């Protein structure tokens, strides 16, 4: 067993579960939300530091949208749509790296 040279500082879990017996995150935009996070992670230059996990049910079944969890800081949201991705990045992901973290956005300022 070998431990990798780099480890994620943040992991984003996006529910993409599909269910036939009830509404599900997968049928309500889970993959679109995951794609939005992948784009944001790449745009901020965080592909080695932020891991994106498309997951099955994480215990919240919203009436619309998907469920998303971010660790750290250990926050969860429900009824997330692709439009919410920038807000979640700003509230929960980018603060982990602090100001001047060397992201592409910081370098362009």
Phi and psi in degrees as a GROMACS rama.xvg file:
@    title "Ramachandran Plot"
@    xaxis  label "Phi"
@    yaxis  label "Psi"
@TYPE xy
-123.632  133.243  UNK-2
-86.1227  132.541  UNK-3
-66.3121  157.147  UNK-4
-70.9906  -26.0085  UNK-5
-127.559  150.592  UNK-6
-132.072  152.528  UNK-7
-70.9007  144.623  UNK-8
-92.1609  -23.3024  UNK-9
-140.93  141.298  UNK-10
-123.746  129.435  UNK-11
-107.069  124.539  UNK-12
-106.607  121.427  UNK-13
-116.365  121.665  UNK-14
-72.0931  124.103  UNK-15
-123.59  22.9404  UNK-16
-65.2809  137.192  UNK-17
-111.895  131.514  UNK-18
-131.769  146.561  UNK-19
-93.9251  -22.9252  UNK-20
-89.5196  -7.55764  UNK-21
-163.785  172.286  UNK-22
-59.4459  147.565  UNK-23
-142.414  156.175  UNK-24
-60.7126  -37.8796  UNK-25
-61.6877  -37.7422  UNK-26
-81.8383  -7.94883  UNK-27
-116.055  28.0637  UNK-28
103.892  11.0843  UNK-29
-54.6187  -45.5795  UNK-30
-67.2687  -38.0451  UNK-31
-63.8996  -40.1626  UNK-32
-65.1143  -44.826  UNK-33
-60.1318  -41.0242  UNK-34
-63.7741  -38.0974  UNK-35
-63.3351  -41.4947  UNK-36
-66.102  -41.6143  UNK-37
-59.2407  -44.0203  UNK-38
-61.9247  -46.0705  UNK-39
-64.7027  -41.5328  UNK-40
-60.9323  -45.0803  UNK-41
-65.263  -44.7864  UNK-42
-60.3986  -34.5982  UNK-43
-88.013  1.70167  UNK-44
69.7174  32.4539  UNK-45
-113.327  24.4852  UNK-46
-64.148  -24.713  UNK-47
-88.8398  -23.04  UNK-48
-98.2247  -21.0048  UNK-49
-121.769  119.646  UNK-50
-100.298  138.229  UNK-51
-108.812  126.596  UNK-52
-120.538  119.368  UNK-53
-85.1367  117.942  UNK-54
-122.226  167.585  UNK-55
-78.3379  -166.5  UNK-56
-53.5302  131.675  UNK-57
-108.755  14.9717  UNK-58
101.611  -5.69937  UNK-59
-119.48  127.628  UNK-60
-118.795  88.7202  UNK-61
-70.0749  157.636  UNK-62
-68.4317  -28.9397  UNK-63
-147.209  161.678  UNK-64
71.1586  -158.689  UNK-65
-129.572  171.509  UNK-66
-102.856  140.518  UNK-67
-135.211  137.806  UNK-68
-128.138  142.345  UNK-69
-127.594  127.14  UNK-70
-132.963  134.512  UNK-71
-64.795  160.368  UNK-72
-97.1076  10.0393  UNK-73
83.5063  40.8665  UNK-74
-109.602  150.378  UNK-75
-131.072  148.306  UNK-76
-135.276  150.033  UNK-77
-124.314  165.286  UNK-78
57.9654  36.6174  UNK-79
-79.8703  137.821  UNK-80
-119.829  171.535  UNK-81
-59.2793  -28.636  UNK-82
-66.3687  -20.3199  UNK-83
-84.2096  -11.2494  UNK-84
-55.8606  -49.5307  UNK-85
-59.0487  -38.6566  UNK-86
-63.5548  -45.3284  UNK-87
-65.8281  -40.2795  UNK-88
-59.0419  -46.0445  UNK-89
-69.8186  -35.3845  UNK-90
-83.2877  -33.4778  UNK-91
-123.631  -30.3311  UNK-92
-92.6965  -57.7811  UNK-93
-60.9793  -35.5623  UNK-94
-60.1942  -25.3867  UNK-95
-61.1076  -30.6368  UNK-96
-92.7258  -11.9706  UNK-97
64.9106  174.396  UNK-98
-68.6405  143.464  UNK-99
68.7902  32.7399  UNK-100
-74.6142  -5.32528  UNK-101
89.2317  10.415  UNK-102
-69.5731  162.05  UNK-103
-58.5433  -38.3738  UNK-104
-63.0665  -42.8561  UNK-105
-65.6836  -37.5587  UNK-106
-68.9725  -26.7951  UNK-107
-81.7178  -7.31399  UNK-108
